[in-house]
Amino acid sequence: MKSKILKKLLNFLEEDMPFGDITSSIIPADKNINVRIEARENLKIFGIQYIGLLLDYFGIQHHFLKKDSEWVRKGEKIATLNGNARQILELERTVLNLLAHLSGITTLTHFFVMKAKAVNPRVKIACTRKTLPGLRFFEKEACLAGGADPHRFSLSDMILIKDNHIKILGGVEQALKEAKKSASFTKKIEIEVENKEDALKAAEMGADIIMLDNMKPQEIQEVIALLKKKKVRDNVILEASGGINLENIEEYAKTGVDIISVGKITYGAYHCDISMEVEE
């Protein structure tokens, strides 16, 4: 696994310097430097383990002062590096971009999880497949570090019947019938619904997970009440998804759903402010 991760990291580096770093080439080839990586804001750090692989590959000595998932205060050092000046400067932007991006996801995820569990300790926050191409593994791992569930990593993990599948197949009932015909016993079947009638139909037909898509908290409560009345609530996992943010996450958590999936924790996370400075 490490070799696959390193290959991705080297691809990131190649993107930044396909024909070398023509600026750093003005520095003497044998010049060694000491640098520090530090936080310019409070953040929950993630990506240390990947940066270590890259630094080891290029023979850069390093000492990490923080571990993945730890909080870092503004002004605190995250790591110190020692090595060839040209190589360190070639790695600088790739290292900082990855740390800043992944730490932003981990930090934002933490706040979603914290707010949801404050009102419903049993609910799980999950991320989605709304990730950047080539970065899904890293972004999913960053979500895990923030306390979220990764949901599915790819289309191969489970059957998740969404609105377009339902439209093509002619409705919830037909879509579930087709899924049950083809699904291995090892794979769960989830279906997206937009109203309580379809939620009940899906539950009665044996869906493992029902995604309540773009429903308001009040609508979700009505779905749960209906499923309880029909004695099928305990047979399914209920997932709320769509339009969920830090301002309304608590209201969704209070409904009693099992899972809240939030695309915003990957596509809405900002880059944390992390710098690399040469020490005198």
DOBATOR-951656 format. One record per residue (C-alpha): x, y, z; residue number from 0; residue in three letters. Coordinates in pm, whole numbers, always signed. Each point is the difference from the previous one (the first is absolute). Example, Ala and Ser with C-alpha at 12.3 -4.5 7.8 and 13.67 -1.06 7.14 Angstrom:
2
<fivo <+1230; -450; +780>; 0; "Ala">,
<fivo <+137; +344; -66>; 1; "Ser">,
//
This chain:
280
<fivo <+0; +0; +0>; 0; "Met">,
<fivo <+284; +239; +84>; 1; "Lys">,
<fivo <+145; -43; -349>; 2; "Ser">,
<fivo <-335; +95; -157>; 3; "Lys">,
<fivo <-28; +308; +220>; 4; "Ile">,
<fivo <+357; +103; -79>; 5; "Leu">,
<fivo <-69; -37; -372>; 6; "Lys">,
<fivo <-293; +243; +32>; 7; "Lys">,
<fivo <+214; +244; +195>; 8; "Leu">,
<fivo <+273; -11; -264>; 9; "Leu">,
<fivo <-263; +66; -267>; 10; "Asn">,
<fivo <-107; +311; +192>; 11; "Phe">,
<fivo <+361; +113; +7>; 12; "Leu">,
<fivo <+48; -65; -372>; 13; "Glu">,
<fivo <-300; +221; -73>; 14; "Glu">,
<fivo <+173; +287; +180>; 15; "Asp">,
<fivo <+343; -46; -159>; 16; "Met">,
<fivo <-29; -200; -326>; 17; "Pro">,
<fivo <+342; +125; -116>; 18; "Phe">,
<fivo <+161; +87; +332>; 19; "Gly">,
<fivo <-5; +315; +212>; 20; "Asp">,
<fivo <+177; +260; -210>; 21; "Ile">,
<fivo <-13; +258; +281>; 22; "Thr">,
<fivo <+159; -214; +272>; 23; "Ser">,
<fivo <+275; -97; -245>; 24; "Ser">,
<fivo <+166; +336; +75>; 25; "Ile">,
<fivo <+77; -128; +354>; 26; "Ile">,
<fivo <+333; -187; +40>; 27; "Pro">,
<fivo <-58; -373; -48>; 28; "Ala">,
<fivo <+172; -92; +327>; 29; "Asp">,
<fivo <-177; +257; +220>; 30; "Lys">,
<fivo <-178; -148; +307>; 31; "Asn">,
<fivo <-266; +183; +198>; 32; "Ile">,
<fivo <-222; -35; +309>; 33; "Asn">,
<fivo <-368; +86; -35>; 34; "Val">,
<fivo <-309; -10; +218>; 35; "Arg">,
<fivo <-360; -72; -90>; 36; "Ile">,
<fivo <-242; +193; +220>; 37; "Glu">,
<fivo <-368; +81; +36>; 38; "Ala">,
<fivo <-121; +354; -58>; 39; "Arg">,
<fivo <-340; -81; +150>; 40; "Glu">,
<fivo <-155; -254; +237>; 41; "Asn">,
<fivo <-62; -326; -183>; 42; "Leu">,
<fivo <-32; -376; +29>; 43; "Lys">,
<fivo <+298; -133; -191>; 44; "Ile">,
<fivo <-15; -283; -253>; 45; "Phe">,
<fivo <+240; -123; -267>; 46; "Gly">,
<fivo <+313; -44; +211>; 47; "Ile">,
<fivo <+26; -370; -87>; 48; "Gln">,
<fivo <-4; +73; -375>; 49; "Tyr">,
<fivo <+247; +286; +20>; 50; "Ile">,
<fivo <+234; -232; +189>; 51; "Gly">,
<fivo <-1; -245; -292>; 52; "Leu">,
<fivo <+95; +275; -242>; 53; "Leu">,
<fivo <+276; +140; +220>; 54; "Leu">,
<fivo <+144; -346; +61>; 55; "Asp">,
<fivo <+5; -70; -374>; 56; "Tyr">,
<fivo <+214; +309; -63>; 57; "Phe">,
<fivo <+221; -52; +305>; 58; "Gly">,
<fivo <-117; +312; +183>; 59; "Ile">,
<fivo <+55; -27; +375>; 60; "Gln">,
<fivo <-313; +89; +191>; 61; "His">,
<fivo <-139; +17; +350>; 62; "His">,
<fivo <-377; +18; +40>; 63; "Phe">,
<fivo <-116; +185; +309>; 64; "Leu">,
<fivo <-366; -87; -56>; 65; "Lys">,
<fivo <-187; -317; -91>; 66; "Lys">,
<fivo <-292; -34; -241>; 67; "Asp">,
<fivo <-334; +99; +160>; 68; "Ser">,
<fivo <+164; +218; +267>; 69; "Glu">,
<fivo <-93; +363; +51>; 70; "Trp">,
<fivo <+263; +259; -91>; 71; "Val">,
<fivo <-20; +355; +129>; 72; "Arg">,
<fivo <+83; +307; -204>; 73; "Lys">,
<fivo <+378; +49; -1>; 74; "Gly">,
<fivo <+84; -355; +107>; 75; "Glu">,
<fivo <+256; -203; -190>; 76; "Lys">,
<fivo <-126; -309; -179>; 77; "Ile">,
<fivo <+337; -129; -122>; 78; "Ala">,
<fivo <+365; +87; -55>; 79; "Thr">,
<fivo <+194; -108; -309>; 80; "Leu">,
<fivo <+368; -15; -89>; 81; "Asn">,
<fivo <+143; -78; -340>; 82; "Gly">,
<fivo <+96; +117; -345>; 83; "Asn">,
<fivo <-138; +348; -68>; 84; "Ala">,
<fivo <-101; -71; -358>; 85; "Arg">,
<fivo <-188; -316; +91>; 86; "Gln">,
<fivo <-184; +159; +291>; 87; "Ile">,
<fivo <-112; +293; -214>; 88; "Leu">,
<fivo <-112; -237; -275>; 89; "Glu">,
<fivo <-217; -184; +253>; 90; "Leu">,
<fivo <-127; +310; +182>; 91; "Glu">,
<fivo <-324; +74; -187>; 92; "Arg">,
<fivo <-108; -362; -38>; 93; "Thr">,
<fivo <+60; -62; +371>; 94; "Val">,
<fivo <-183; +315; +110>; 95; "Leu">,
<fivo <-292; -44; -240>; 96; "Asn">,
<fivo <-66; -353; +118>; 97; "Leu">,
<fivo <+29; +87; +370>; 98; "Leu">,
<fivo <-216; +311; -37>; 99; "Ala">,
<fivo <-273; -173; -201>; 100; "His">,
<fivo <-24; -314; +211>; 101; "Leu">,
<fivo <+21; +190; +329>; 102; "Ser">,
<fivo <-286; +221; -120>; 103; "Gly">,
<fivo <-215; -308; -59>; 104; "Ile">,
<fivo <+90; -157; +335>; 105; "Thr">,
<fivo <-64; +323; +189>; 106; "Thr">,
<fivo <-339; +62; -166>; 107; "Leu">,
<fivo <-103; -364; +46>; 108; "Thr">,
<fivo <+78; +24; +371>; 109; "His">,
<fivo <-241; +291; +42>; 110; "Phe">,
<fivo <-279; -181; -185>; 111; "Phe">,
<fivo <+47; -310; +216>; 112; "Val">,
<fivo <+23; +202; +321>; 113; "Met">,
<fivo <-322; +194; -65>; 114; "Lys">,
<fivo <-199; -305; -109>; 115; "Ala">,
<fivo <+105; -224; +287>; 116; "Lys">,
<fivo <-71; +274; +254>; 117; "Ala">,
<fivo <-372; -53; -65>; 118; "Val">,
<fivo <+4; -364; -116>; 119; "Asn">,
<fivo <+300; -207; +117>; 120; "Pro">,
<fivo <-107; -298; -214>; 121; "Arg">,
<fivo <-10; +176; -337>; 122; "Val">,
<fivo <+287; -43; -245>; 123; "Lys">,
<fivo <+129; +267; -236>; 124; "Ile">,
<fivo <+111; -137; -336>; 125; "Ala">,
<fivo <+181; +156; -294>; 126; "Cys">,
<fivo <-93; -62; -364>; 127; "Thr">,
<fivo <+158; -63; -341>; 128; "Arg">,
<fivo <+9; +376; -62>; 129; "Lys">,
<fivo <+379; -3; +0>; 130; "Thr">,
<fivo <+263; +135; -238>; 131; "Leu">,
<fivo <+120; -246; -266>; 132; "Pro">,
<fivo <+325; -160; +113>; 133; "Gly">,
<fivo <-44; +113; +359>; 134; "Leu">,
<fivo <-285; -222; +119>; 135; "Arg">,
<fivo <+215; -232; +212>; 136; "Phe">,
<fivo <+167; +291; +178>; 137; "Phe">,
<fivo <-324; +195; +48>; 138; "Glu">,
<fivo <-187; -303; +135>; 139; "Lys">,
<fivo <+283; -67; +244>; 140; "Glu">,
<fivo <-13; +363; +109>; 141; "Ala">,
<fivo <-372; -42; +74>; 142; "Cys">,
<fivo <+72; -309; +207>; 143; "Leu">,
<fivo <+259; +198; +197>; 144; "Ala">,
<fivo <-268; +257; +77>; 145; "Gly">,
<fivo <-235; -265; +138>; 146; "Gly">,
<fivo <-223; -71; -302>; 147; "Ala">,
<fivo <-93; -323; -172>; 148; "Asp">,
<fivo <+150; -32; -352>; 149; "Pro">,
<fivo <-326; -128; -159>; 150; "His">,
<fivo <+88; -178; -326>; 151; "Arg">,
<fivo <+342; +56; -153>; 152; "Phe">,
<fivo <-118; -88; -351>; 153; "Ser">,
<fivo <-289; -117; -216>; 154; "Leu">,
<fivo <+118; -358; +58>; 155; "Ser">,
<fivo <-61; +1; +377>; 156; "Asp">,
<fivo <-378; -34; +13>; 157; "Met">,
<fivo <-320; +56; -196>; 158; "Ile">,
<fivo <-129; +354; +47>; 159; "Leu">,
<fivo <-307; +64; -215>; 160; "Ile">,
<fivo <-34; +372; -65>; 161; "Lys">,
<fivo <-264; +212; -171>; 162; "Asp">,
<fivo <+130; -52; -353>; 163; "Asn">,
<fivo <+9; -378; +44>; 164; "His">,
<fivo <-361; +14; +124>; 165; "Ile">,
<fivo <-112; +213; -294>; 166; "Lys">,
<fivo <+162; -233; -251>; 167; "Ile">,
<fivo <-139; -315; +162>; 168; "Leu">,
<fivo <-350; +136; +52>; 169; "Gly">,
<fivo <-33; +52; +373>; 170; "Gly">,
<fivo <+116; -108; +345>; 171; "Val">,
<fivo <-165; -341; -12>; 172; "Glu">,
<fivo <+147; -103; -334>; 173; "Gln">,
<fivo <+344; +136; +90>; 174; "Ala">,
<fivo <+10; -203; +321>; 175; "Leu">,
<fivo <-117; -314; -179>; 176; "Lys">,
<fivo <+281; +31; -253>; 177; "Glu">,
<fivo <+257; +69; +271>; 178; "Ala">,
<fivo <-104; -305; +199>; 179; "Lys">,
<fivo <+35; -216; -312>; 180; "Lys">,
<fivo <+360; +102; -62>; 181; "Ser">,
<fivo <+140; +79; +345>; 182; "Ala">,
<fivo <+238; -237; +174>; 183; "Ser">,
<fivo <-97; -93; +353>; 184; "Phe">,
<fivo <+318; +180; +105>; 185; "Thr">,
<fivo <-124; +338; -126>; 186; "Lys">,
<fivo <-252; +227; +167>; 187; "Lys">,
<fivo <-270; +175; -199>; 188; "Ile">,
<fivo <-74; +366; +64>; 189; "Glu">,
<fivo <-266; +203; -179>; 190; "Ile">,
<fivo <-64; +373; -16>; 191; "Glu">,
<fivo <-355; +121; +59>; 192; "Val">,
<fivo <-163; +342; +6>; 193; "Glu">,
<fivo <-328; -64; +181>; 194; "Asn">,
<fivo <-140; -212; +282>; 195; "Lys">,
<fivo <-203; -224; -231>; 196; "Glu">,
<fivo <+310; -115; -186>; 197; "Asp">,
<fivo <+186; -36; +330>; 198; "Ala">,
<fivo <-268; -237; +128>; 199; "Leu">,
<fivo <+0; -197; -326>; 200; "Lys">,
<fivo <+379; -35; +14>; 201; "Ala">,
<fivo <-9; -115; +362>; 202; "Ala">,
<fivo <-272; -255; -67>; 203; "Glu">,
<fivo <+194; -135; -299>; 204; "Met">,
<fivo <+309; -63; +211>; 205; "Gly">,
<fivo <+241; +281; -86>; 206; "Ala">,
<fivo <+294; -4; +241>; 207; "Asp">,
<fivo <+42; +378; +4>; 208; "Ile">,
<fivo <-238; +278; -100>; 209; "Ile">,
<fivo <+142; +338; -91>; 210; "Met">,
<fivo <-244; +281; +78>; 211; "Leu">,
<fivo <+110; +244; -267>; 212; "Asp">,
<fivo <-42; +376; +41>; 213; "Asn">,
<fivo <-271; -40; +263>; 214; "Met">,
<fivo <-56; +259; +271>; 215; "Lys">,
<fivo <+37; -119; +362>; 216; "Pro">,
<fivo <-379; +7; +44>; 217; "Gln">,
<fivo <-45; -222; -307>; 218; "Glu">,
<fivo <+256; -245; +134>; 219; "Ile">,
<fivo <-183; -20; +331>; 220; "Gln">,
<fivo <-320; -80; -191>; 221; "Glu">,
<fivo <+179; -280; -186>; 222; "Val">,
<fivo <+130; -149; +324>; 223; "Ile">,
<fivo <-344; +21; +161>; 224; "Ala">,
<fivo <-154; -182; -298>; 225; "Leu">,
<fivo <+262; -273; +2>; 226; "Leu">,
<fivo <-49; -50; +372>; 227; "Lys">,
<fivo <-376; -20; -45>; 228; "Lys">,
<fivo <+47; -268; -267>; 229; "Lys">,
<fivo <+258; -177; +222>; 230; "Lys">,
<fivo <+282; +15; -254>; 231; "Val">,
<fivo <+218; +277; +149>; 232; "Arg">,
<fivo <+233; -246; +170>; 233; "Asp">,
<fivo <+57; -189; -325>; 234; "Asn">,
<fivo <+183; +280; -180>; 235; "Val">,
<fivo <+281; +249; +40>; 236; "Ile">,
<fivo <-120; +355; -69>; 237; "Leu">,
<fivo <+236; +250; -157>; 238; "Glu">,
<fivo <-73; +372; -36>; 239; "Ala">,
<fivo <+173; +177; -287>; 240; "Ser">,
<fivo <-18; +326; -191>; 241; "Gly">,
<fivo <+13; +364; +105>; 242; "Gly">,
<fivo <+167; -73; +335>; 243; "Ile">,
<fivo <+249; +246; +146>; 244; "Asn">,
<fivo <+143; +111; +335>; 245; "Leu">,
<fivo <-297; +226; +59>; 246; "Glu">,
<fivo <-265; -274; -24>; 247; "Asn">,
<fivo <+192; -319; +85>; 248; "Ile">,
<fivo <-142; -8; +353>; 249; "Glu">,
<fivo <-359; +8; -124>; 250; "Glu">,
<fivo <+68; -297; -226>; 251; "Tyr">,
<fivo <+175; -189; +279>; 252; "Ala">,
<fivo <-305; +51; +227>; 253; "Lys">,
<fivo <-231; -177; -248>; 254; "Thr">,
<fivo <+132; -342; +100>; 255; "Gly">,
<fivo <+160; -103; -330>; 256; "Val">,
<fivo <+292; -240; +20>; 257; "Asp">,
<fivo <+231; +167; -252>; 258; "Ile">,
<fivo <+42; +355; -125>; 259; "Ile">,
<fivo <+207; +23; -318>; 260; "Ser">,
<fivo <+159; +335; -75>; 261; "Val">,
<fivo <+173; +76; -328>; 262; "Gly">,
<fivo <+109; +338; +132>; 263; "Lys">,
<fivo <+267; -149; +225>; 264; "Ile">,
<fivo <+208; -78; -307>; 265; "Thr">,
<fivo <-103; +250; -268>; 266; "Tyr">,
<fivo <-69; +283; +246>; 267; "Gly">,
<fivo <+314; -22; +213>; 268; "Ala">,
<fivo <+246; +288; -30>; 269; "Tyr">,
<fivo <+380; -27; -5>; 270; "His">,
<fivo <+147; +51; +345>; 271; "Cys">,
<fivo <+278; +258; +21>; 272; "Asp">,
<fivo <+327; -193; +36>; 273; "Ile">,
<fivo <+344; +135; -90>; 274; "Ser">,
<fivo <+355; -120; -53>; 275; "Met">,
<fivo <+277; +237; +111>; 276; "Glu">,
<fivo <+377; -21; -35>; 277; "Val">,
<fivo <+172; +36; +338>; 278; "Glu">,
<fivo <+303; +228; +31>; 279; "Glu">,
//
